[in-house]
Amino acid sequence: MRLMFAAGLAGATAAQATSVETLLMPGKVASAHAKLEEVCSNCHDRTNRVRQSELCLACHKPIAADVRTHTGYHGRMPNAAAGKCVGCHTEHMGREADIVRMDRAAFDHALTDFPLVGAHRTLDCTSCHKAGEAFRKAEPACIACHKKDDYHVGQLGTKCADCHNNDSWTGAHFDHGKTKFSLTGAHQSVSCGGCHLGGQYKSAPQTCVGCHATDDVHRGERGSECSKCHTTSDWKTAKFDHEKETGFALLGRHAKIDCVGCHRSGNFKDKIPKDCYGCHKADDSHAGRFGQKCNDCHDNLAWKPVKYDHLARTKFALVGAHDKLDCHTCHTANVAQQKLATDCIGCHRAANPHGLKFKTGCDSCHGQQDWHSEISFDHDLTSYPLLGLHNVVSCAQCHRTQAFSDAKSRCIDCHKKDDVHRGGLGEKCDTCHNPNGWALWVFDHRKQTGFALSGAHGKLKCADCHRKPAGEVKISPDCISCHQKDDVHAGQFGRQCERCHSTVTFKGGRAR
């Protein structure tokens, strides 16, 4: 038999010998190395196994350069100096085997030439690395990824980092003082596009009228040197001496009015009246009932405050809230023809929520300072004392009819529309809420339910989990009861999600 076997080997061709060599392999190599499979010496040195990594790097020249210069991921990883490729990459596992075996979740991008900082840390790998392309081919320059975000359309070059940072693409900082036009006053808060229309930077105007022609209420009559009257701090604040130039001093509120507020035609040569009624006829809420001498009651500081002595002229003192009313609130017609009542019900009949039930005057319960809050009625003497914010609620908000005893006493009767749980937590609102404020609720979810709201659970609203009353549906504390749709494993790993995931985030789980 030995002779027959020897004769068989002696008659074998070189190609057959190679085939025999491949039969001795522990398994097929990955599809990327399939062409090298027939000749084992392409990757293995039988006399020196240490040379295996050297043979790998002979083919993978870019990676070899990284290892040699200590750059890139392979040049910075802890075992880069040893250069042992088999430490991470294992072959002969079959054609479809993943010999890269990279754990994206645990990958330390700081070992690459592009550490992830700022907003880059939250991006998915595919945001920068194209599918089917080697990771090392991703271009590190900002413009490579953000060209479509370049509002400047290349006019300011490709060094985005000169103005932008990694935290946010917006909010760039540019020292405009290095240009021929320093930003002062209100210009400092204007967005770039406010002056550089359409992202054009080279042809932006540098004169006031170049940008503010549409704001020129003078329509060019005062020339183009806007800075003679205006400043960059505020376009409306002008240095024009109105009293000297026109004989009409701008006092009080007049000093703050825009020019076109009085010079409505835009032609400053047109004559305009200098008496109050000439300009404020349309503002006369009295419709001429009190004459045209506005300054008898009004002054330049404000149109509403008046000097009229109501008690001396009408024998009705304006006290409390009456003192803050406009004249026309009560005087709706000519004072010579309209006789106003001096009792409460004469004016406030429509505001009376009690109808004709009470025969006494309004002032027996209400005061003149505030119709709603200055009430002398003692609710503590009833079966429902007013606690917390209930003490400042108007009567009509709870007492919808004149029969005050019909008012409900349960929280849900009045606050059903405020129940963001939509009945999911039952009707005993006072379990969590109190009269001091609807938002001032206290509920210890761990102590009262046995389920602590940790991680992302602490940010959820009650209704996110409690969608139906507790009496109808009892929520299971198991993760999968709420996160079944998030289970990308389709139940293959069971219901104990917490073995890999945490309450901080459902994504990026790691086996524990």
Secondary structure, DSSP 8 states (H G I E B T S, - for coil): -HHHHHHHHHT--HHHHHHHHHHTSSS---GGGGGGTT-GGGT--TT-GGGHHHHHHHH-HHHHHHHHHT-HHHHHSTTTTTT-GGGT----S-TT--SS---TTT--GGGSSS---GGGGGS-GGGTS-TTS-GGGS--SHHHHHGGG-TTTTTT-S-GGGT--SS-SSS----GGGSSS---GGGGGS-HHHHSGGG--TT---SHHHHHGGG-TTTTTT-S-GGGTB-SS-TT-B---HHHHHS----GGGGGS-GGGT-TTS-TTS----SHHHHHGGG-TTTTTT-S-GGGT--SS-SS-----HHHHHS----GGGGGS-HHHH--S-TTT-----SHHHHHSTT-TTTTS--S-GGGTB-SS-TTT-B---GGGSSS---GGGGGS-HHHH--SS-GGG---SHHHHHGGG-TTTTTT-S-GGGT-BTTBTT-----HHHHHS----GGGGGS-HHHH--S-TTT-----SHHHHHGGG-TTTTTT-S-GGGT--SS-SSS----
